[in-house]
Each structure stands twice: as structure tokens, then as C-alpha cells.
Amino acid sequence: MIVRFACAAVIMAVTAAPAPAEGDAAKGASVYKLCMACHAIDDATNKTGPSLKGLIGRKVASVEGYAYSEAMKAYAATVPVWDEASFDTYITKPRDAVKGTKMAFVGVKDEGKRADLIAFLKSKQ
């Protein structure tokens, strides 16, 4: 019994992804400026990329009228919903997270800036 508990604890510790840090939505508005050429935020308009309005909590590759890459559609089968952790992983290095994504952006390496961006996106639900 103790061995099973110890094994379960080790598995949980190794596989659990850390939650992104809490961010500042006001600072995230500045980070969003990196995104705004390709992504709308205040309405459901698609540009070069899909609208980011309501992103957190939305199904991956689900914006109506946007032509997603086959790679992003396949990613949606393994990561069905954009939550804070999945978007944090993706936006760190999009082309590494989803090989074949149409997104040309290199990513946001700074953890604090990613947290701020996520807070901003959450405020735009």
C-alpha cells in the first residue's frame, strides 16, 4: 500500500505541469501589441490569424470562418481547450509546440510577459 502511494506521488509530481504565474492585464495589453497585426481581440473578426476574443476556455482550432492548418487541427485532438497552461506552452514557442502551424510569430520567452498576456486575454472574454 505504501509503495503504491509512493509511486502515485512520484508520477503526479513528474507529470503535473506548473500553473502559469498570475499576470497583470494592463501590462498584457502592451504585450498584445505583438499580436495585433494578425489577431483581433475586440470582436470575432479573423485577420491573418483567428480572433483571440474569448480564447481562454475556447476549443482549440474552433473559430468559425478561420482556415486552420492541418497541424493545428491535429493539435486540437490532443489539447482540446485553450486554458492558461496550454496557451502558455503554445505561445512560448508556437512553431515548436505545433509543428506546421501557420503562425510565424517566434513566441514570448519571458514568463512574466506571457502571464500578463494571458491575464489580458482572459479580460477579453
N, C-alpha and C positions, 0 to 999 in steps of 0.2 A: 504494500500500500504506500509506504513512504517513497519507494523507488518510483512508482507511477506518478506521485505528486511531484517529485523532483524532476522527472522527465518532462512532465507537462509544464512546469515552471520554466525550464530551460527553453523549451520550444516556444513558449509565449514570449519570452524575453528576446529571443533571436529574431522572431518573425514580426513582432509588433513594430510598426513604423511610428516614429515620433511625430506628434502633432506639430503643425507649424506654429511659430510664435504668434502671439497676438499682435496685430498691426494697427496702424493709425490710418483711418480712411482719408483724412485730409492730406497726409503725405502720399498716400496711394494715388490720389488724383494727379500728382506730379509724375509718378511712375507710369500711370496710364497714358501719359503723353507719348510714351514709346509705342503704344498700341494703336493710338487713334487714327493713324493714317490708313490702317487696314480694318479696324473694328469699330463699329458704332457701339454706344453704350446707353444712350437715352431713348432709343426706340428699337424696334425689331428689324431695322434696315440692315441688310447684308452689304458689305463692301467687298474688298478683295478677300477678306475673311468673314466668318459669321459674326452676327451681333453678339456682344458679350452681356447684354441685358439679361439678368436672371441666370447667369452662368452657374453660380454655386447652387447645387441641388438639381441642376438640369441633367437630363440624359446626355451622354456623350454622343456627338455626331447626330444631333436631333433638330437642328434649326431648319425650319421649313424653308425651302427655296434655295438652300445653300448646297453646292455640289462638293461633298466631302471626298477626299482621296480614299482609295480602297484601303490604304494603311490605317486611316483614322476610323473607318467603318469596322475594321478588324479589331482595332484597339477598344472600340466600344463593346465588343463581346467579352473582353477581359476586365475592362474598367467601365462599368455601365453608367455611372453617375459622376459628374464633377463635384467632388467635395473639396474641402480645403486641402487635404493631404494629396489627393490625386492631382489637383491643379498645381499645387506647389511642386510636385515631382515633374510634371509636364513642363511648366514654364521655366524651370531651371535650365533645361537644355531640350527644347522641343524636338529637334531632329534626332537626338539620342533616345528620347522617350518613345517616339513613334517614328520608326524608320520609314521614310517615304511620305511623311507629312508634307502638305503643300506650304506650310508655314516656314518662311525663310528667316524669321527672326532668330537670332542666336541664343536668346534666353536672358534671364535675370539671375546672375550668380549670387548677388548679395541677399542673404536670408532675410534681413530686415526689410529690404525693399520689396521682396516677394510677399512678406507678411502684410506690408502696407497696401500693396496692390490687391491682395485677397480681401482685406478689410474694405477697400474702396468698391470692389466688385460686389461684395455682399450688401453694400449700402445701395446698390443699383438693382435690386430685385424687382 
